[in-house]
């Protein structure tokens, strides 16, 4: 059993869907779990639908554009007889419209998960039907029937015992199965999501439960690069990364591998490959046991639109364990991801990700006990395995608000 994951860029249009067939033909036969994300920028488009909906538009016009985009891809892929697949995908969007018309909840996170899943449901339906039409026989399966989670919408935790039981008892491991990334279901059978970019995690969940031979993530890049080509010049391919180093890179924000993906794979020593979907025969990057990183070169990471918060006690007393524990309790309460910590005797600084838009509530609580300064919209740059040249190139022309250096890692917070 092998697990393949195709991201949104891999299936953004009809040519991308056809290329999935090409990848499967070039990588050999045999049973597989194929995890597929929503097509192209569908998730972003559905987020606009959710925003429009919660502002009072019961069935937003923005939904029709998404439907039309999918129908155009279908017509290009199934030019001889598009009617059956059009009917299936139209049924999914009818389900979505019915939810929008009858839902009573105004809780953003709940509504988000009930709506956002239709991107994955539509894309996998199209990919599955297309492959069947090309004599690559497969089963379409609903990930929500297998990935069982708690009810923390938009960032659900996996119930591993129930998930493994569902997968082992119901998956046909002798065939190709196509399923959705990113989504699961809670004890009440409401849809949940595993966090943004959670499709990689879905692949790891199935691989772990099925003791897969390996996992391959098919991307629009040659493999894991030492920097994001959209942010840094001259990125270089990393041929091998250990599990530990990959977890470090993911923790600091490297976007190629989802932070939650690696732990279940490491537990069973299941290798992870990251390869370009347009050149399936290439080596790409292997993540597994062995050498820490090869070649050993500086790795650059940037996370943008964070918030730098600086705290000190009102009476200039020390920032001791009691104060710090209260701060972290509040971070947990308001779902703030902490990306950097720096403290001295009387001050404490953190760089946080306000992805759940609860900064104002957090600041109100903090100001009751501390003197608070904060700077929104900052960028956090990280270099793993830095050298002098790498530091100079990163710091050039930047206003540095905070700098922290450890044995292997340099981090700076800047206004730009």
C-alpha positions in Angstrom: 0.0 0.0 0.0 1.3 3.4 -1.0 -0.3 6.8 -0.2 -0.3 9.6 -2.7 -1.5 13.2 -2.0 -2.2 15.7 -4.8 -2.6 19.3 -3.7 -4.8 22.0 -5.2 -2.2 23.1 -7.7 -1.9 19.6 -9.0 -5.6 19.5 -9.9 -6.4 23.1 -10.6 -7.7 22.5 -14.1 -8.4 19.7 -16.6 -4.8 19.4 -17.6 -3.9 18.8 -13.9 -6.5 16.1 -13.6 -5.1 14.4 -16.7 -1.7 14.6 -15.2 -2.9 12.6 -12.2 -3.5 9.8 -14.7 0.0 10.3 -16.1 1.6 10.1 -12.6 -0.3 6.9 -11.8 0.7 5.3 -15.0 4.4 6.2 -14.5 4.6 5.1 -10.9 3.3 1.6 -11.4 0.3 -0.4 -10.5 -0.8 -1.6 -7.1 -3.1 -0.6 -4.2 -3.1 3.1 -3.2 -4.8 5.6 -1.1 -5.0 8.8 -3.2 -5.7 12.0 -1.2 -6.9 15.0 -3.2 -7.3 18.6 -2.2 -9.8 21.1 -3.5 -9.1 22.3 -7.0 -6.8 25.3 -7.4 -8.0 28.3 -5.2 -11.4 26.7 -4.4 -10.8 26.8 -0.7 -10.0 30.6 -0.8 -13.2 31.1 -2.9 -15.3 29.1 -0.5 -13.9 31.3 2.4 -15.4 34.3 0.5 -18.7 32.4 0.3 -18.7 31.9 4.0 -17.9 35.6 4.7 -20.7 36.7 2.3 -23.1 34.2 3.9 -22.4 35.4 7.5 -23.0 39.0 6.4 -26.6 38.0 5.6 -26.5 36.7 2.0 -28.2 33.3 2.5 -26.9 31.9 -0.8 -24.1 34.1 -2.0 -23.6 34.9 -5.6 -19.9 34.0 -5.1 -20.9 30.4 -4.9 -22.1 30.3 -8.5 -18.6 31.2 -9.8 -17.2 28.2 -8.0 -19.9 25.9 -9.5 -19.2 27.3 -13.0 -15.5 26.7 -12.6 -16.0 23.0 -11.7 -18.6 22.5 -14.5 -16.1 23.9 -17.1 -13.5 21.5 -16.0 -16.0 18.6 -16.2 -17.0 19.6 -19.7 -13.4 19.6 -20.9 -12.6 16.3 -19.3 -15.9 14.5 -20.3 -16.6 16.0 -23.6 -18.3 12.9 -25.0 -20.8 12.5 -22.1 -20.5 15.0 -19.2 -24.1 14.5 -18.0 -23.5 11.8 -15.3 -20.6 13.6 -13.6 -22.3 16.9 -13.9 -25.3 15.4 -12.1 -23.1 14.1 -9.2 -21.2 17.4 -8.7 -24.4 19.4 -9.1 -25.9 17.3 -6.3 -23.0 18.2 -4.0 -23.5 21.9 -4.6 -27.2 21.5 -4.1 -26.4 20.0 -0.6 -24.3 23.0 0.1 -27.0 25.4 -1.0 -29.5 23.5 1.3 -27.2 23.9 4.2 -26.8 27.6 3.6 -30.6 28.1 3.4 -31.4 26.1 6.5 -28.5 26.5 8.9 -29.3 28.3 12.1 -25.8 28.7 13.5 -23.8 31.9 13.2 -20.6 30.4 14.7 -17.9 31.0 12.1 -15.8 27.9 12.8 -18.8 25.6 12.6 -20.1 27.1 9.4 -16.6 27.2 8.0 -16.2 23.4 8.3 -19.7 22.6 7.0 -19.1 24.7 3.8 -15.4 24.3 3.1 -15.5 20.5 2.7 -17.4 20.8 -0.6 -14.2 21.8 -2.4 -12.6 18.5 -1.6 -15.8 16.5 -2.2 -16.2 18.0 -5.6 -12.6 17.6 -6.7 -12.3 14.0 -5.6 -15.6 13.1 -7.4 -14.3 14.6 -10.6 -10.8 12.9 -10.3 -12.3 9.6 -9.4 -14.8 9.6 -12.3 -12.2 10.7 -14.8 -9.7 8.0 -13.8 -12.5 5.4 -14.0 -13.3 6.7 -17.5 -9.6 6.1 -18.4 -9.7 2.5 -17.1 -7.9 3.3 -13.8 -10.5 1.7 -11.6 -10.9 3.2 -8.2 -13.3 3.6 -5.3 -14.4 7.0 -4.2 -14.6 7.1 -0.4 -15.8 9.8 2.0 -13.0 10.7 4.4 -15.5 11.8 7.0 -16.5 8.2 7.4 -13.0 7.3 8.4 -11.2 10.2 10.0 -13.0 10.6 13.3 -12.2 13.7 15.3 -13.3 15.9 18.3 -15.5 18.9 17.8 -12.9 21.6 17.6 -14.0 23.1 14.3 -11.3 24.3 11.9 -8.5 22.6 14.0 -9.9 19.2 14.9 -7.9 16.6 16.9 -7.9 13.0 15.5 -9.5 10.2 17.6 -6.8 7.7 16.6 -8.5 4.6 18.0 -11.8 5.2 16.2 -10.1 6.3 13.0 -7.9 3.2 12.8 -10.8 0.9 13.5 -12.9 2.6 10.7 -10.0 2.4 8.2 -9.0 -1.1 8.9 -12.5 -2.5 8.8 -13.8 -0.7 5.8 -11.0 0.1 3.4 -10.3 -2.3 0.5 -6.6 -2.5 0.6 -6.3 -4.4 -2.7 -7.5 -1.5 -4.9 -7.1 2.2 -5.5 -9.1 4.4 -3.2 -9.6 8.1 -3.8 -10.5 10.3 -0.8 -10.5 13.9 0.4 -7.7 15.7 2.3 -8.3 18.1 5.2 -11.7 16.8 6.5 -13.2 14.4 9.0 -16.2 14.2 11.2 -17.0 14.7 14.9 -19.1 12.4 17.2 -22.3 14.1 16.0 -21.3 13.5 12.3 -20.8 17.2 11.6 -17.9 17.9 9.3 -14.6 19.0 10.8 -11.4 20.1 9.3 -7.8 19.4 10.3 -6.4 22.9 9.9 -5.4 24.7 6.8 -3.1 22.7 4.5 -4.3 19.6 6.4 -4.4 17.3 3.4 -0.8 16.2 4.0 -1.9 15.2 7.5 -4.8 13.2 6.0 -2.3 11.2 3.9 -0.2 10.5 7.0 -3.3 9.4 9.0 -4.2 6.8 6.3 -0.5 5.7 6.0 -0.2 5.2 9.7 -3.4 3.2 10.1 -2.6 1.0 7.0 1.1 0.6 7.7 1.8 2.0 4.2 5.1 1.4 2.4 5.5 5.2 1.9 3.8 8.5 1.3 4.3 10.8 -1.7 3.2 14.4 -1.7 3.0 15.7 -5.3 3.7 19.4 -5.5 4.4 22.2 -8.0 8.0 22.4 -6.8 10.9 19.9 -7.4 10.8 18.8 -3.7 11.6 20.4 -0.4 13.6 23.5 -1.1 15.8 25.4 1.3 13.6 28.5 0.8 10.3 29.5 -0.7 10.9 30.6 -4.3 8.2 33.2 -3.9 10.1 34.9 -1.1 13.8 34.1 -1.7 16.1 34.0 -4.7 17.9 30.9 -5.9 16.3 28.2 -3.8 18.1 24.8 -3.8 16.7 21.3 -3.5 17.2 19.3 -0.3 17.7 15.7 -1.3 17.3 14.2 2.1 15.9 15.4 5.4 15.6 13.4 8.7 12.2 13.3 10.4 13.6 15.4 13.2 14.9 18.1 10.9 11.7 18.1 8.8 9.6 18.6 12.0 11.9 21.5 13.0 11.4 23.1 9.5 7.6 22.5 9.7 7.5 24.0 13.2 9.2 27.2 12.0 6.8 27.5 9.1 8.2 25.7 6.1 5.2 25.5 3.8 5.9 22.3 1.9 5.1 19.8 4.8 2.3 20.3 7.2 3.5 20.4 10.8 1.2 17.6 11.9 2.1 15.3 9.1 5.4 14.0 10.3 4.7 12.6 13.8 2.6 9.6 12.7 5.0 8.8 9.9 8.0 8.9 12.2 6.4 6.6 14.8 6.2 3.8 12.2 9.3 5.0 10.2 7.2 5.4 7.0 9.3 7.4 4.4 7.8 10.6 3.0 8.7 11.7 -0.5 8.0 15.2 -1.9 8.1 15.2 -5.7 7.1 17.4 -8.7 3.8 16.3 -10.2 5.0 17.3 -13.7 8.2 15.1 -13.4 7.1 12.0 -11.5 10.2 10.1 -12.4 12.5 12.6 -10.6 14.0 11.8 -7.2 12.5 14.8 -5.3 13.1 14.9 -1.6 13.1 12.0 0.9 12.2 12.5 4.5 13.1 9.6 6.7 15.8 8.0 8.9 19.4 8.9 8.5 21.4 12.0 7.7 20.0 15.2 9.3 20.0 17.2 6.1 21.7 16.9 2.7 23.1 19.0 1.3 23.8 20.9 4.6 23.0 24.5 3.6 21.1 27.3 5.3 17.3 27.0 5.1 15.2 30.2 5.0 11.6 30.5 6.3 9.3 33.4 6.6 5.9 33.8 8.3 4.1 37.0 7.6 1.2 39.0 9.2 2.1 38.0 12.8 1.8 40.0 15.9 4.7 40.9 18.2 3.5 41.3 21.8 5.7 42.6 24.6 4.7 42.3 28.3 6.1 43.6 31.5 4.6 43.6 35.0 2.8 46.7 36.2 5.0 47.0 39.4 8.3 46.1 37.6 8.6 42.8 39.5 10.2 39.8 37.8 8.4 37.9 35.0 8.4 34.6 36.9 6.8 31.2 36.4 3.4 32.3 37.8 3.1 35.3 35.4 4.3 33.3 32.3 2.0 30.4 33.0 -0.9 32.8 33.1 0.1 34.3 29.8 0.3 30.9 28.1 -3.1 29.9 29.6 -4.5 32.9 27.8 -2.7 32.1 24.6 -4.3 28.6 24.7 -7.7 30.0 25.6 -7.7 32.4 22.6 -6.0 29.9 20.2 -2.9 31.8 19.6 0.0 29.9 17.9 3.2 31.1 19.5 6.1 31.2 17.0 8.9 32.9 19.1 9.5 33.5 22.8 12.1 35.9 24.4 12.2 36.9 28.0 14.3 38.8 30.4 14.0 39.5 34.2 11.1 42.0 33.8 9.8 41.6 30.2 8.4 38.8 28.0 8.1 39.0 24.2 6.2 36.7 21.9 5.4 36.5 18.2 2.0 35.0 17.7 -0.3 34.0 14.8 -3.7 35.5 15.2 -5.3 33.1 12.7 -8.5 32.8 14.7 -8.9 36.6 15.0 -9.1 36.8 18.8 -6.3 39.3 19.3 -8.5 42.0 20.8 -10.0 39.7 23.4 -6.5 38.5 24.3 -5.1 42.0 24.7 -8.0 43.0 27.0 -7.2 40.1 29.4 -3.4 40.8 29.3 -3.9 44.5 30.0 -5.6 43.7 33.2 -2.4 42.3 34.6 0.5 43.5 32.5 1.9 46.5 30.7 1.3 45.6 27.0 2.9 46.8 23.8 2.0 45.1 20.5 3.0 45.5 16.8 0.7 43.8 14.3 1.7 42.9 10.7 5.2 41.8 11.5 7.3 39.2 9.7 9.2 36.4 11.3 12.3 35.2 9.5 14.0 32.0 10.4 17.3 30.5 9.2 18.2 26.9 10.1 21.9 26.0 9.8 22.8 29.7 9.4 26.2 31.1 8.4 27.5 34.7 8.3 26.7 35.2 4.7 23.1 34.0 5.2 22.6 36.3 8.2 23.9 39.3 6.3 21.7 38.6 3.3 18.6 38.2 5.4 19.1 41.3 7.6 19.9 43.6 4.7 17.4 46.6 4.4 15.2 45.4 7.2 14.0 47.1 10.4 14.7 44.4 13.1 12.4 44.5 16.1 13.7 41.4 17.8 16.5 38.9 17.2 17.2 35.5 18.7 20.1 33.1 18.0 20.6 29.5 19.2 23.0 26.8 18.1 21.3 26.0 14.8 18.7 28.6 14.4 18.5 32.4 13.9 15.1 34.2 14.1 14.4 37.9 13.5 11.2 39.8 13.7 10.8 42.7 11.2 8.2 45.3 10.2 8.4 44.1 6.6 
